[in-house]
Amino acid sequence: MKLYKKRSKMLLVTIISLGLILCAIWLILVVKEKIDKDNNKIVIGYCADNLVIERWQRDQEIFKAKAIELGAEVIVYNANENNETQNRQIRMLIDQKVDVIVVVPYEKDGITEAIDEARKAGIKVIAYDRLITGVAIDAYISFDNVKVGALQTETLIEEVPKGNYVIINGSPEDNNSYMFNEGYMSILEDYIKYGEINIIEEIWAEDWREEPAYDLISGLIERGEHIDAIIGANDRLAEAAIRALAEAGQAGTVYVAGHDADISACQRIVEGTQHVTIYKPIKKLAEAAASLAIELAKGQDINEDVTINNGVADIPYIKLDVMTVTKETMLETVVADGFHRKEDIYRE
């Protein structure tokens, strides 16, 4: 009887021990699975040229939120409009062995070596809203930037089919500036040819700075030049031009176009000092870019027939549409899309 009890006790201890061992093994496997899962998490590097402007802050926030929602990790760097800094940050991402780098380039051809190094390291590269030139990349995602310029110009010509125009282009280092200009000229060409529109001045705003726009319009006014319409490559340049007009008592008498649908531009439109802006639905862009980055990280092909040549290769071009925003279309565009609140635009 004692022997039976002793054997039963030993058997119970053995069963309990075996159970504990199995539990420990299960726990180790669960932890290992979690570690492996974390180690396999897609990591995306997001390189912004700056995060000061309202527009670029929104892009980064939306992109990051969508990527995290899809299970990725995002490392964000801000170059603060410095080419050397952006090159260094791209190389830092290479060292961190990210899966994809999404870049808003400060200079279109200023990061070619760093991008080439990234691709040689097996990292996918996406140019976000600004084309990277001079080096092969995996994709370019943006809007129809030629259409942006065309819509700005068409809307002005509806009001000013004849007269003196001023063109304030964006930065010569940003490929979008040339695409916008292509859009302007596609509409203006015949009007200029037949003498209906006269371009009295055209400049390129280095680094998208506002000062050249302000100085240009102030100078033209001081010289006694009559201005009928101004095409600004973005809303900040348009605002600088309007500020110069306001100081001369001419704000609201000259038709001004911008683009980006900044809140201040929308306010100026309903108040009558700016005529038009172009709304680029950045939520769609940022979320599409996040999805694209994850697809590339997983080795999926890009099913896109549209391409754009960046001087080295034909790059898959994911092109999103844009909307014209005037006083008449404000509610059905930026407000309906949730980009701005009605009460923020229509100030009392």
C-alpha positions as CSV (number, residue, x, y, z in Angstrom):
1,M,0.0,0.0,0.0
2,K,2.8,2.4,0.9
3,L,4.6,1.5,-2.3
4,Y,1.4,2.2,-4.3
5,K,1.0,5.6,-2.7
6,K,4.6,6.4,-3.3
7,R,4.3,5.5,-7.0
8,S,1.1,7.5,-7.3
9,K,2.8,10.5,-5.7
10,M,5.8,10.2,-8.1
11,L,3.4,9.9,-11.1
12,L,1.6,13.0,-10.0
13,V,4.8,14.9,-9.6
14,T,5.9,13.7,-13.0
15,I,2.6,14.8,-14.6
16,I,2.8,18.2,-13.0
17,S,6.4,18.6,-14.0
18,L,5.6,17.6,-17.6
19,G,2.7,20.1,-17.6
20,L,5.0,22.8,-16.4
21,I,7.5,22.0,-19.0
22,L,4.9,22.0,-21.7
23,C,3.6,25.4,-20.5
24,A,7.1,26.8,-20.5
25,I,7.7,25.5,-24.0
26,W,4.3,27.0,-25.2
27,L,5.3,30.3,-23.6
28,I,8.7,30.3,-25.2
29,L,7.0,29.6,-28.6
30,V,4.5,32.4,-28.1
31,V,7.2,34.9,-27.2
32,K,9.4,33.7,-30.1
33,E,6.5,34.1,-32.5
34,K,5.9,37.7,-31.2
35,I,9.6,38.5,-31.5
36,D,9.7,37.1,-35.1
37,K,6.5,39.0,-35.9
38,D,8.0,42.2,-34.6
39,N,11.3,41.5,-36.4
40,N,9.4,41.0,-39.7
41,K,7.3,44.2,-39.3
42,I,7.7,46.5,-42.3
43,V,9.7,49.6,-41.6
44,I,9.2,52.7,-43.7
45,G,11.4,55.7,-43.7
46,Y,9.6,59.0,-44.5
47,C,11.9,61.8,-45.5
48,A,10.2,65.2,-45.6
49,D,11.9,68.3,-47.1
50,N,10.2,70.4,-44.4
51,L,7.4,70.0,-41.8
52,V,6.8,73.7,-41.2
53,I,4.2,74.4,-44.0
54,E,0.7,73.3,-43.1
55,R,0.4,71.1,-46.2
56,W,3.4,69.0,-45.5
57,Q,2.5,68.5,-41.8
58,R,-0.8,67.0,-42.9
59,D,0.8,64.7,-45.4
60,Q,3.2,63.2,-42.9
61,E,0.5,62.8,-40.2
62,I,-1.9,61.1,-42.5
63,F,0.8,58.9,-44.1
64,K,2.1,57.7,-40.7
65,A,-1.4,57.0,-39.3
66,K,-2.3,54.9,-42.4
67,A,1.0,53.0,-42.4
68,I,0.6,52.1,-38.7
69,E,-3.0,51.1,-39.3
70,L,-1.7,48.7,-41.9
71,G,0.8,47.2,-39.5
72,A,4.0,49.1,-40.4
73,E,6.5,51.1,-38.4
74,V,7.3,54.6,-39.7
75,I,10.5,56.6,-39.0
76,V,10.1,60.3,-39.9
77,Y,12.9,62.6,-40.7
78,N,12.7,66.3,-41.5
79,A,15.4,67.9,-43.7
80,N,14.4,71.5,-42.9
81,E,15.0,72.5,-46.5
82,N,18.6,71.3,-46.5
83,N,20.0,69.0,-49.2
84,E,23.0,67.8,-47.1
85,T,20.7,67.0,-44.2
86,Q,18.3,65.0,-46.5
87,N,21.2,63.0,-47.9
88,R,22.4,62.2,-44.4
89,Q,19.0,61.1,-43.3
90,I,18.5,58.8,-46.2
91,R,21.8,57.1,-45.4
92,M,20.7,56.8,-41.8
93,L,17.6,54.9,-43.0
94,I,19.9,52.7,-45.1
95,D,21.9,51.9,-41.9
96,Q,18.6,51.1,-40.1
97,K,17.8,48.6,-42.9
98,V,14.3,50.0,-43.6
99,D,12.2,48.3,-46.2
100,V,11.0,51.4,-48.1
101,I,12.0,55.0,-48.2
102,V,9.4,57.6,-49.1
103,V,10.9,61.0,-50.0
104,V,9.7,64.5,-50.5
105,P,12.9,65.7,-52.2
106,Y,14.2,69.2,-51.3
107,E,16.1,69.2,-54.6
108,K,14.9,67.1,-57.5
109,D,18.4,66.0,-58.4
110,G,20.2,66.6,-55.1
111,I,19.9,63.1,-53.6
112,T,20.8,60.8,-56.5
113,E,23.8,59.2,-54.8
114,A,22.0,58.4,-51.6
115,I,19.0,57.1,-53.4
116,D,21.2,54.9,-55.6
117,E,22.8,53.5,-52.4
118,A,19.4,52.8,-51.0
119,R,18.3,50.8,-54.0
120,K,21.6,48.9,-54.1
121,A,20.9,47.9,-50.5
122,G,17.5,46.4,-51.7
123,I,15.4,49.3,-50.3
124,K,12.4,50.4,-52.4
125,V,12.2,54.2,-53.1
126,I,9.0,56.2,-53.6
127,A,9.1,59.9,-54.7
128,Y,6.2,61.5,-52.9
129,D,4.5,64.4,-54.7
130,R,7.9,65.7,-56.1
131,L,9.7,63.7,-58.7
132,I,13.3,62.6,-58.0
133,T,15.4,63.0,-61.2
134,G,18.8,61.6,-62.3
135,V,18.4,58.1,-60.6
136,A,16.1,55.1,-61.0
137,I,13.4,54.9,-58.4
138,D,10.5,52.4,-57.9
139,A,7.6,54.8,-58.1
140,Y,6.4,58.4,-58.2
141,I,3.0,59.2,-56.5
142,S,1.5,62.6,-57.0
143,F,-1.3,64.6,-58.6
144,D,-1.8,65.6,-62.2
145,N,0.5,68.6,-61.7
146,V,0.2,69.8,-65.3
147,K,-3.5,69.9,-64.8
148,V,-3.0,72.0,-61.6
149,G,-1.4,74.8,-63.7
150,A,-3.9,74.4,-66.5
151,L,-6.9,74.8,-64.1
152,Q,-5.4,77.8,-62.4
153,T,-5.0,79.5,-65.7
154,E,-8.3,78.5,-67.2
155,T,-10.1,79.9,-64.2
156,L,-8.3,83.2,-64.4
157,I,-8.9,83.5,-68.2
158,E,-12.7,83.0,-67.6
159,E,-12.5,86.4,-65.8
160,V,-9.5,88.0,-67.6
161,P,-9.4,86.8,-71.2
162,K,-7.3,89.8,-72.2
163,G,-4.7,91.8,-70.3
164,N,-1.4,91.8,-68.4
165,Y,-0.4,88.6,-66.6
166,V,2.4,87.9,-64.1
167,I,3.7,84.4,-63.5
168,I,5.4,83.5,-60.2
169,N,6.8,80.0,-60.7
170,G,7.9,77.8,-57.8
171,S,11.4,76.7,-57.0
172,P,13.6,75.8,-60.0
173,E,14.8,72.8,-57.9
174,D,11.3,71.3,-57.7
175,N,10.2,69.4,-60.7
176,N,6.6,70.2,-59.9
177,S,7.3,73.8,-60.7
178,Y,8.0,72.9,-64.3
179,M,4.9,70.8,-64.6
180,F,2.8,73.6,-63.2
181,N,4.4,75.9,-65.8
182,E,3.7,73.5,-68.5
183,G,0.0,73.7,-67.5
184,Y,0.0,77.5,-67.5
185,M,1.5,77.7,-71.0
186,S,-0.7,75.0,-72.4
187,I,-3.6,77.4,-71.9
188,L,-1.8,80.8,-72.4
189,E,0.0,79.9,-75.6
190,D,-2.7,80.8,-78.0
191,Y,-3.7,83.9,-76.1
192,I,-0.1,85.1,-76.1
193,K,0.2,84.2,-79.8
194,Y,-2.8,86.4,-80.8
195,G,-1.8,89.3,-78.6
196,E,-4.7,89.0,-76.2
197,I,-2.5,88.3,-73.1
198,N,0.8,89.9,-72.3
199,I,3.2,88.3,-69.8
200,I,4.8,91.4,-68.3
201,E,7.0,89.5,-65.9
202,E,7.8,85.9,-65.0
203,I,10.1,84.7,-62.2
204,W,11.1,81.5,-60.4
205,A,10.9,81.7,-56.6
206,E,14.1,80.1,-55.2
207,D,13.3,77.6,-52.4
208,W,9.6,78.6,-52.7
209,R,10.5,81.8,-50.8
210,E,7.8,84.4,-50.6
211,E,10.1,87.4,-50.7
212,P,10.7,87.3,-54.5
213,A,6.9,87.3,-55.1
214,Y,6.4,90.2,-52.8
215,D,9.3,92.2,-54.2
216,L,8.3,91.5,-57.8
217,I,4.7,92.8,-57.4
218,S,5.8,95.8,-55.3
219,G,8.4,96.7,-58.0
220,L,5.9,96.5,-60.8
221,I,3.4,98.7,-58.9
222,E,6.1,101.2,-58.2
223,R,7.0,101.3,-61.9
224,G,3.3,102.0,-62.7
225,E,2.7,98.7,-64.5
226,H,-0.9,97.7,-64.8
227,I,-1.5,94.1,-63.6
228,D,-4.7,92.2,-64.5
229,A,-3.9,88.7,-63.2
230,I,-1.2,86.9,-61.3
231,I,-0.5,83.1,-61.4
232,G,1.2,82.0,-58.2
233,A,2.7,78.5,-58.1
234,N,1.3,78.0,-54.6
235,D,-0.8,79.8,-52.1
236,R,2.1,81.2,-50.1
237,L,3.4,82.9,-53.3
238,A,-0.1,84.1,-54.0
239,E,-0.4,85.5,-50.5
240,A,2.9,87.4,-50.9
241,A,1.7,88.9,-54.1
242,I,-1.6,89.9,-52.5
243,R,0.2,91.5,-49.6
244,A,2.0,93.7,-52.0
245,L,-1.2,94.6,-53.8
246,A,-2.9,95.3,-50.5
247,E,-0.2,97.8,-49.5
248,A,-0.9,99.7,-52.8
249,G,-4.7,99.5,-52.2
250,Q,-5.1,97.0,-55.1
251,A,-6.1,93.8,-53.3
252,G,-9.3,92.5,-54.8
253,T,-8.8,94.4,-58.1
254,V,-6.3,91.9,-59.5
255,Y,-7.2,88.3,-60.1
256,V,-4.8,86.0,-58.3
257,A,-4.4,82.2,-58.5
258,G,-2.6,79.9,-56.1
259,H,-2.7,76.2,-55.2
260,D,-2.7,73.9,-52.2
261,A,-6.0,75.1,-50.7
262,D,-4.3,76.4,-47.6
263,I,-6.8,77.7,-45.0
264,S,-5.6,81.3,-45.4
265,A,-6.1,81.0,-49.2
266,C,-9.6,79.7,-48.8
267,Q,-10.3,82.7,-46.4
268,R,-8.9,85.1,-49.0
269,I,-11.1,83.6,-51.7
270,V,-14.4,84.0,-49.8
271,E,-13.2,87.5,-48.8
272,G,-12.4,88.4,-52.4
273,T,-8.7,89.0,-52.5
274,Q,-7.7,85.7,-54.2
275,H,-9.8,84.3,-57.0
276,V,-8.8,80.6,-57.1
277,T,-6.8,77.8,-55.5
278,I,-6.4,74.2,-56.5
279,Y,-7.2,71.5,-54.0
280,K,-5.1,68.4,-54.0
281,P,-6.8,65.8,-51.8
282,I,-3.8,65.0,-49.7
283,K,-5.6,62.4,-47.6
284,K,-6.0,60.3,-50.7
285,L,-2.4,60.9,-51.7
286,A,-0.9,60.1,-48.3
287,E,-3.0,57.0,-47.7
288,A,-2.4,55.7,-51.2
289,A,1.4,56.2,-50.7
290,A,1.3,54.3,-47.4
291,S,-0.5,51.4,-49.1
292,L,2.0,51.5,-52.0
293,A,5.0,51.4,-49.7
294,I,3.7,48.3,-48.0
295,E,2.9,46.6,-51.3
296,L,6.5,47.3,-52.5
297,A,7.9,46.1,-49.2
298,K,6.0,42.8,-49.7
299,G,7.5,42.4,-53.2
300,Q,4.2,43.2,-55.1
301,D,4.4,44.6,-58.5
302,I,3.0,48.1,-59.4
303,N,0.1,47.8,-61.8
304,E,0.3,51.2,-63.3
305,D,0.4,52.0,-67.0
306,V,1.2,55.7,-66.7
307,T,4.9,56.5,-66.4
308,I,7.0,59.6,-66.2
309,N,10.6,59.9,-67.4
310,N,13.0,61.3,-64.8
311,G,16.0,61.6,-67.1
312,V,17.1,58.1,-66.4
313,A,14.1,55.8,-66.6
314,D,10.4,55.6,-67.1
315,I,9.0,55.6,-63.6
316,P,5.6,54.3,-62.7
317,Y,3.5,57.4,-62.0
318,I,0.5,57.1,-59.7
319,K,-1.5,60.2,-60.7
320,L,-4.4,61.5,-58.6
321,D,-6.9,64.1,-59.7
322,V,-7.3,67.7,-58.4
323,M,-10.2,70.1,-57.9
324,T,-10.7,73.8,-58.6
325,V,-11.7,75.9,-55.6
326,T,-13.4,79.3,-56.1
327,K,-15.9,81.2,-54.0
328,E,-18.7,79.2,-55.8
329,T,-17.2,75.8,-55.3
330,M,-15.7,76.2,-51.8
331,L,-18.4,74.1,-50.0
332,E,-18.5,71.3,-52.5
333,T,-14.7,70.8,-52.5
334,V,-12.6,71.5,-49.4
335,V,-15.5,71.6,-46.9
336,A,-17.3,68.6,-48.3
337,D,-14.1,66.6,-48.3
338,G,-13.4,67.6,-44.6
339,F,-10.2,69.4,-45.5
340,H,-11.3,72.6,-43.8
341,R,-14.2,73.4,-41.6
342,K,-16.8,75.9,-42.9
343,E,-16.6,78.0,-39.8
344,D,-12.8,78.3,-40.2
345,I,-13.1,79.6,-43.8
346,Y,-16.0,82.0,-43.4
347,R,-14.7,84.3,-40.7
348,E,-17.0,87.0,-39.3
